[in-house]
Amino acid sequence: MIYKFADSYYFLSNFYESDIIYKGKKYKTAEHAYQSSKCKLDSEHEWIRNTPSAFQAKQFGKKVKIKDNWDNIKYDIMLNIVRDKFSQ
């Protein structure tokens, strides 16, 4: 059983650096893609997409204007991002 995404399981983490192409754009991590996806404004999306680390992407994601329907779509978005991460 896996209890945390560390050591040999760190690759499962959304913070693991692994380039992902999601909806035609390149992201440094799954976390970058997820946090960017919640943005209502394209400028904030790009700001998060280009942050140096997943930690910063998560922090910045707390400060943006969120899409009106985010609560209804966030699970499907994460599922698609993770699928893309492991299929590329």
N, C-alpha and C positions, 0 to 999 in steps of 0.2 A: 504494500500500500504506500502511496506517495502522500507525505504529510505537508511538504512545502516544496516550492520550485527552487531548489538550491542544489549546489554541487552538480552531480551528473544529471539532475532533472531541471537545471536552470533554463535549458532550451525551451521548456514548456511555458516559461513566464512571458507575459506580454512586454516585459522590460528587456528581454533578451534581444541583443542587437542582431537583427536579421532583416535585410532589406525586403520590403513587401511592396508589390504593386497592387494598389487598391483603387478601383475606379479610374484607372489610367494615370495615377500619380504614385511616385515613389516615396515611401516612408522608411525611416530608420528602424522602427520597431512597430509591433502591433499596437502598443500604447499610443504612439504618435498618430496612427491611423484612427484609432478609436476616439481620442480626445479631439482631433481635428474634425471628425465627423459630427460632433455635437454643435459645432459653431454655426450660428446664424449668418455671420458676416464672412465673406471670402477672405478679407484681410486678416481676420483672426485665425481662420483655418490655415492660411499660409504661415502665419506667425508660429503656430504650434507645430505645424509640419516640419518647419526648419529649425526648431530648437535643438540644441546639442545633445540632450539626454532625455530618456523616457521619464525620469523623475521631474524634469522641468516641464515636459509636455503635460504631465498629470497636474502639476501645480498651476500652470497657465490655464488648463481646462476648467479650473474652478473659478476663473475670473472673466470668462467670455459670455457673450449673449448666446443663450442656448436656443436651438430650434424649438418652435412651439410644440411639435409632436414628438420630442425626444423620448419621453417616457414610453411612448407606444412603439418606437422603432429601435431602441438601443440594444435590445437582446438580439434581434435579427442582424443588426450591424456587426455586433461582436462576433456572432457565429460566422458571418461571411468573412470577416477579417481573419479569424483563426483558421478557417478553411483555406483562405488564400495563403496564409503564412506557411502552412504545412503542405501545400500543393505546388509551391513555386520552387 
